[in-house]
């Protein structure tokens, strides 16, 4: 089989319901790498929440964070690294008008930095519950344009706030809505999507679209699965994603769906 580029969403896909890698998944992805295939993580997660997973898999390949706003090779300087940022004036407007936008938490991130207006609520585990003084988001502490803006809003205002932001800044930003119990809006630069990161990495390795396998389960994986010739939806994926995909795993993310699929498709030794 020709060299394949395997692009992996994390939550709901490569990670199980405990947000961790199973031993089977680790061994299978390492076997795929050892067989000469390229394994790349393409995630909405920030770098700080993905690097441990990258290291567990012992990868040396590019990783895309923030849904493709940052593409880089961890732990090294890579000439191909790129970042797409958001003008900090948008952050300052949100900070000034928190009550108007019904914002409960405002956080901005880059590859190696995190700022927030305060620690996250105890019920919200995606961001630090306590932050250092130098991590408090203020006009003075925000010294450069961030890669990502994340806001936690009151659930009843989620759609209203999204529409307000698109009305004011739609020419400059993309807004994703997280699934799950929290009303979270994730903001990146206009035009950012996972498919562009996949295309960038494929071009870097000289891999044709017909030799890319992409796995996903949620709305932010849609363009990625549609872009590749073999887009694979998880058994636990949303109906929208299953409708876009070329194939569906037999098993869900809690039962090594990705690993079992790749073992069969790549004919890996078990």
N, C-alpha and C positions, 0 to 999 in steps of 0.2 A: 504494500500500500504506500502511496505517496505521502510525504510529510504533511500532517494535518496541523492546523492551528485550532486549538480547543479553547474557546472563550467561555468563562464561567462567571455567572452571577453568583453571589454568595447567599444572602438570606433567602430561605425558602427553596434553595436550589442545591448548592454544594454543601451548605451547612444544614444540620438537622434542626429539629424544633428547639433544642437546647442551645442553638447558635454555636455549635461546635462541629469539628470534623470527626467523623468516625474513623477507626483504624482502617476499615475497608476502603474508604474514600482516599485516605492518605496513600495507602499502598498502591491503589489503582492509578492514581494520578502520577505518582512517582514512576510506576511501570510505564505509563504512557510517555513520560519524559525520557526515560531510559531507552525507549524504543525509537527515539528520535523526533517525537512530536513536540510541538510548542504548546505549553499550557500557560494561559494568561488569565488573571483575575480582572474582570470588568465589573466594577461595583459602584453603587451609589454611596457606599460608606466612605468616610474620610480616611486618610492614610493611617491615622492613629488607631482606628478600629479595624484595620485590615492587615497591618504589617505582621502581626503575630500569626495570622493564618497563612500568609505568604511564606513566613519562615518555617512553619510546621510542614509545609509542602516542599520545602527546600528548593524553592524556585529561584531562577536567575534571570527570568524573562521580564519584559515590561508589564506593569500593572496600571490599570486606569482607575482612578478614584473620582468621587463627585460626579458619577455618571459620564466620565470622559473629560471633565474640565481639567484634570491633571493626568498626564500619562508620563510615566517615569520608570526607572529601574531602581528599586530600593537599595540602599546601602552603597550606592556608587554614583559617580558622576557620569551621566550619559548625554552625549551630544544631541540625541534625538528627543530629549525631554521637552515637553511643552505644557504650558499652563494658560488657561483662558480666565481672565479675572473680570470682576464686576466693579464698576466705578464706585468708590466709597461714598460718593454723594448720596447714593441710594440708601446706604446703611445709615447715614446721618439723618436722612429724612425719616426713616423708620424709627430711629432712636428718639427723634424729636416728637414724633406723632404716635407713640406707642398706644396711648388711650384711643386715639382715632381708629387705629387698625386692630384694636382689641388684642394686642400682643401680650402674651404671658411670659414668653422667653424669647430673646433675640440673641443669636449666636452667629459669629462669622469665623471662617476657618481658611487656612492655607495648608500647605504640605506640613509645615512644622510649627504652626501657631494656632491658638484657639483663644477667642475673646467672647465674652458673653456679658449681658447686662447684670446677671446674677447667677448663682448656682441653680441647677435644674431642680424641679420638684422631685420629691422622694419617689413619686409614682412613674417618673420618666427616666429610664435608665440609659438612654442613648448618649447623654452628656453628663459631665461631672456635676455631682451634687454640691460640691464645694470648690471654689476657685480661689487662686491666689490674687493678691492685690493687683499684680501686674497683668492679670487676665481679665480684669473688669473692663468692659467695653465702654469707652468714652470717646468724644471727639479727639482728645489728646492721645489716647492709646491706639487709635486706629490710624496707623502711620502709612499703610499702603492699601492698594485695592485687594480685596479678598477673593478667594476662588469660589467660595460658597457662602450663602446666607441661609440660615435655618430659623424659622420662626414657629413657635408654638402658640396657637390662637385658641380662643374659646370656640368649642365645637359648633355652636349655632351661627358663628360668624365666618366659618371657613370659606364658603363660596363667595360671600360678600367681599372678604379681604382679598381673595385671589383675583376677583374681577376688578377691584379697585387698583391693585398693583399692576395688572395687565393694562388697564386704562392709562395709568400714568407712565409706566415704564416698559410697555410691551415691545417697544422697538429695541430694547437692550437686554431683556432677560427671558429666561424660560422658567416656568414654575411647575414643579412636580408635587403631587399630594401623596403623602405616605399612607399606606394601608394600615389597618389596626385600630386600636381604641383611641389613639391620640390624634388630634387635629394638627398636623404638621405640614408646613409649606417649605419646600426645598427650592432655593433659587440659585440658578447658575446663569452664566452668560448666554446671550441669544445664540441659538443654533447648536448648542451643546447637546449631544445625545450619545448613547453607547455605540451606535453604529459607526460614528466617525472615529472613535478610538479603535474599534476593531479594524476598520479600513486602514488606519494609520499603521497599526502593528503588522497587519498582513503585508502592506507595501514594504515595510522595513525588512521583513524576512523573505520577500518575493513569493508570497503564497497567494495563489489564485482563490477567488471567492468559492470556487467549487471544492476547495480543500479546507474550508472553515466549518467547524462544528460549534454552534453556539447554544448554550443552555440558559433558560430563564423561566420565570414564573409569574412576573408582575408587569404592570403597565410600562415601567421604565425599561423593560427588556424588549418592547414591541419592535422598535426600529432595528435593533440588533438582530432579532430573529428573522425579520423580514429581509434584511440586507444579505444574509448569507444563504447559500444554497441548501444547507442542512441546519435549519433552526429547530431545536428540540425543546418542547415545552415539558415541564414536569407534570407528573400525574396530578399533583396538587396545584397546578397553575390555574389562573383565572380563565374563564371561558373565552375572553378576548385573546389571550395569549395562545390558547389551544387552537383558536381559529386561524391564527397567523402561521403557526408552526408547520413544518413539514413532517414532523414526527412527535410522538408523545412517549415519555418513559413509561415502562410497565410498572415501576415502583415509585413511590413518592420520596421526598427529601429525607424523611425519617427512616427510610428503608434502603438507603444507598442507591437511589434512582440513577444518579449520574454515573456512579462507579459501575453498576450492573450494565448500564447501556454501553459505556465505553469498552468494557471487557468483551462484550459480544461484538460490537461494531469494529473495534480495532483488532479483534482476535488476540487479546492479551492472554498470556499464560496465567492460569488461576493458581 
